[in-house]
Amino acid sequence: MKKVATGKKTTDSERTTESAQQSQGAAPAVPKRVKFEVFGEEMLEKEVKLSGNSGRVYLPPDWVGHQVKIIRID
């Protein structure tokens, strides 16, 4: 493989990463579904609604200030 000079200096770590990627070949396929095991206090199942260029899920007001985890199931 011939390299073309781009004027950008390449660091040793970039060269190492690039050579590692080339030697590994194609990346393994990512599984379609994975299993999560989560411990928590409550669980809700809701549909994400369109909100401009994004999506939105409304949660109960007593959840404000608490940490949550969102997992897409379909």
C-alpha positions as CSV (number, residue, x, y, z in Angstrom):
1,M,0.0,0.0,0.0
2,K,1.5,3.3,-1.1
3,K,1.1,6.3,1.2
4,V,0.6,9.8,-0.2
5,A,2.2,12.7,1.7
6,T,-0.5,15.0,3.1
7,G,1.7,17.5,4.9
8,K,0.4,16.3,8.3
9,K,2.8,14.9,10.8
10,T,2.0,11.5,12.1
11,T,2.7,10.6,15.7
12,D,4.1,7.2,16.8
13,S,0.8,6.3,18.5
14,E,-1.2,7.1,15.3
15,R,1.2,4.8,13.3
16,T,0.9,2.1,15.9
17,T,-2.9,2.3,15.9
18,E,-3.0,2.3,12.1
19,S,-0.8,-0.7,11.8
20,A,-2.8,-2.6,14.4
21,Q,-6.0,-1.9,12.5
22,Q,-4.4,-3.1,9.2
23,S,-3.1,-6.3,10.8
24,Q,-6.5,-7.2,12.5
25,G,-8.3,-7.1,9.2
26,A,-12.0,-6.5,9.1
27,A,-13.7,-5.7,12.5
28,P,-15.9,-8.5,13.9
29,A,-19.7,-8.2,13.3
30,V,-21.6,-6.4,16.0
31,P,-24.4,-8.5,17.5
32,K,-28.0,-7.2,16.8
33,R,-29.1,-7.7,20.4
34,V,-27.3,-7.8,23.6
35,K,-28.4,-8.7,27.2
36,F,-28.2,-6.1,30.0
37,E,-28.6,-6.8,33.6
38,V,-29.5,-3.6,35.6
39,F,-30.4,-3.2,39.2
40,G,-32.7,-0.3,40.0
41,E,-35.6,1.1,41.9
42,E,-38.4,1.4,39.3
43,M,-38.9,0.6,35.6
44,L,-41.2,2.3,33.0
45,E,-41.7,1.2,29.4
46,K,-42.6,4.1,27.2
47,E,-42.5,5.0,23.5
48,V,-40.1,7.8,22.4
49,K,-42.1,10.7,20.8
50,L,-40.8,13.0,18.0
51,S,-39.6,16.4,19.3
52,G,-38.1,18.6,16.5
53,N,-35.0,16.8,15.2
54,S,-34.8,14.5,18.2
55,G,-36.8,12.2,20.4
56,R,-38.3,12.7,23.9
57,V,-39.5,10.6,26.7
58,Y,-41.4,12.1,29.6
59,L,-40.7,10.7,33.1
60,P,-42.4,11.3,36.4
61,P,-41.5,14.5,38.1
62,D,-40.3,12.7,41.2
63,W,-37.5,11.2,39.0
64,V,-36.0,14.7,38.4
65,G,-32.5,14.8,39.8
66,H,-32.0,11.1,39.8
67,Q,-29.8,9.0,37.5
68,V,-31.5,6.9,34.9
69,K,-30.5,4.4,32.2
70,I,-32.3,4.2,28.9
71,I,-32.1,1.0,26.8
72,R,-33.6,0.7,23.4
73,I,-35.5,-2.6,23.1
74,D,-36.6,-2.6,19.5
